[in-house]
C-alpha cells in the first residue's frame, strides 16, 4: 500500500514522543544508526498474519513512546554479524584493557569487558525487570552463565566460569556523585534499547512505514520499517516488531545495504509480562568467589600502572575529540576529527595480534587528500589518513573518500 507523506505538525508532535522513549547510551557499533534522524512517512498496516486493526506509522511511534512496561521477564536471542574476522580471543584483551586501565589484576566479571562478547556471534540472554530499581540480565554460554543484577542501590556482576564477582553502586545514586556510570548500561541488549537508539531524533532523512504484522514470542505485533531516503549509507533497513497491546518492541533487525544476513537481529523468543519473583534479583557471592569492588580507590602502585598503561599523548587526543565535526546529516552523516598526530603507516598498522586484526580490516585508498586506510565492517567504516585525520560513519568507502577530498 502506498505511503502518505506526513505534514510538519505531525513530525513535530512525534519528536516529543521519541525523546520520551530514548533512555540509553549509544553503542559504538551502531553509532552511525543512532546519528540518523527520522522523518515519518505514514502507511497503514491492514494485511499479514495476525489480523490487527489498521494503524499508521505515526500512531505506532506514539505507541512505542507511550509504552511503560515495568514488569517482564523473558529470553532474548541476539545475533551480531559485522563481518569481522575471528578475534581469536583478542576481544577479551581489548575489553580488559578498557575496563581496567591495563591492570591485569581486574575481574573477568567486569561488564566493560564481558559484554563485548555481544559484538559478534549468536547469544542467548535472559532478561527480567521489576521497575527502574530491579533488573537482571544473564548471558548464557554453554554450561556457564554471566549475570548483571541491579537491585536498589547495588549492582553485581557474576561470571560462573571463573567464579568471579564484580560489585559497584547504582549509577543513579552513589556512583553518580563520583561522575561514573554503571558499565552494564553501555551495551544495549534488548529490542527496546536498540529501538530507542534509532528513534531518538527526527527530520526528513528517513522513510518510516508500517510493514504488516507478525507474531513474536507468541505475541501479536506490528512491523515498523525504517529506511534511509538517500544512497550512500551502509544501512539498508531496520525492522522493529512492536507488541500490539503494550507498545514494547519485541524484535529489532538491521539489514545492510549490501544485502545478506542481518547485521543485528535481536528478539524475544519468550516473554512474560507478569511480576518476576523477588528472589530473581537477590545475589550473594558464592563461597570462594573472588570479589572485585568497582568503587574501591586504587592503590598508589595500581594507579601508577594505570597511568603508565595510557597511550602517550592521551590528553592531547582527548582534546582533539572535543573538536569533532559532523559532515552531512542523517544516515549519511560522517564524523570527522584530527588525532593531532600521524596516521597509520601505509605499510600496515603494526605487529602483534592487534596489528594483524586491524590489517585484516584495512584497505589502502588515495585521493586529493593524500593517502590512508579504510577500516571496514558491514555497518560502520572509518578512513584514517596518513596525516592523522579520521572520517567515520555508517557510510560507504567511496563516501568517506569523497568527504576527505572535499575537506582539502
Secondary structure, 3 states (H helix, E strand, C coil): CCCCCCCHHHHHHHHHHHHHHCCCCCCHHHHHHHHCCCCCCCCCCCCCCCCCCCCCHHHHHHHHHHCCCCEEEEEEEEEECCCCCCCCCHHHHHHHHHHHCCCCCCCCCCHHHHHHHHHCEEEEEEEEEECCCEEEEEEEECCEEEEEEEECCEEEEEECCCCEEEEEECCCCHHHHCCCCCHHHCCCCCHHHHHHHHCCCCCCCEEEEEEEEEEECCEEEEEEEEEECCCCECEEEEEEEEECCCCCEEEEEEEECCCCCCCEEEEEEEEECCCCCHHHHCCCCCCCCEEEECCCCCCHHHHHHHHHHCCCCHHHHHHHHHCCEEECCHHHCEEEEECCCCCCECCECCCHHHHHHHHHHEEEEEECCEEEEEEECCCCEEEEECCCEEEEECECHHHHHHHHHHHC
